[in-house]
Amino acid sequence: MISEKKDIRALSKEELRTFFESIGDKPFRGNQVYEWLWSKGLHTFEEMTNISKQTRAHLEANFVINHIEVDSLQKSSDGTVKNAVKLHDGLIVESVLIPTKKRTTACVSSQVGCSLDCKFCATARLKRMRNLNPDEIYDQVVAIDKESRLYHSRPLSNIVFMGMGEPLMNYKNVLEAIDKITSDEGLGMSSKRITVSTSGVPKMIKKLADDAVKFNLAVSLHSAIQEKREQIMPFAKSFHLTDLQESLEYWYEKTNRKITYEYVVWEGINDSKEDIDALVRFCNYIPCKVNIIEYNPIDDGQFQQASNYAIQNYITALEKNRTPVTVRRSRGKDIDAACGQLANKH
Ligand code: SAH
């Protein structure tokens, strides 16, 4: 049942302080409750031991503490863990823990389903149901941090917004979540270890630059030819490559930080010399690096991973252009936890 009471975690620290003042208590009480809710991660008012019984009852009467629950957990043979996360209204999103030798990365979702319609992505078939709230994003990170400590005996080191959804279409909540993740009253993680991945929403990329964010930005490019990009990512009709380019130049001018382009190479779709030349040209607009992602098939066979030969052609051309390039192998494929495979199949 969905409660009519307000989720207390939707209140900022300032709002909590005002609330306590309004009931004749000390504003400082707001700071205490904020700490219980975020850095200490409590799910009940009862446990807030430095708050009087009477005040706790008052909180109980007015608010709920919404929180996620890990509904099911799947482990891949390569150590990747996929969480199906249940939200307070019963909807499910997925998040993934990806361990490597040196780091553990959390791949988190920003929306239930997705606003966009990329033809090669399983999440796109779910359509967008709603945006995630800041606490729902934050909680995914907390859950993965716990799992990282439990299964890999080390805390989480990095976060990527590459799960379900388009983070820049849930701008405010994603930024609020990152604020909490990086704040000392939250998880105290460094923004340098956070990467937001976007399909490329020019207006919002400019807004990120204006807001002087400190995290990294990755853009899922997949083609630097407008007509082709529209075929594989239909929303690109509204977000033209020339606008994307302009917004990225603006980003670099303001932040002085490199962009990562994510790029999947598909057979017969973007594996020709023309495609490679277009990408190399695009890479010369601002300092960047290219991450070639292995394709994770999503059933219908329209898209096939290109040959190693085609990928090598990309690498050779980019290296000749002095553009750093890496090839990222998939993780967690056996449990459908790899990029673009998150579709609540369980
Ligand atoms: N909406 C954001 C973040 C989610 S997708 C974005 O588009 O960047 C995370 C990454 O996975 C993107 O680079 C996306 O293009 C890629 N991806 C989607 N489906 C994929 C698939 N089937 N195989 C490999 N990568 C995929």
Boltz pocket constraint, residues with backbone or C-beta under 6 A from the ligand:
constraints:
  - pocket:
      binder: B
      contacts: [[A, 118], [A, 120], [A, 121], [A, 122], [A, 161], [A, 162], [A, 163], [A, 164], [A, 165], [A, 166], [A, 167], [A, 197], [A, 198], [A, 199], [A, 218], [A, 219], [A, 220], [A, 262], [A, 263], [A, 264], [A, 293], [A, 294], [A, 295], [A, 296], [A, 297], [A, 298], [A, 339], [A, 340], [A, 341]]
      max_distance: 6.0
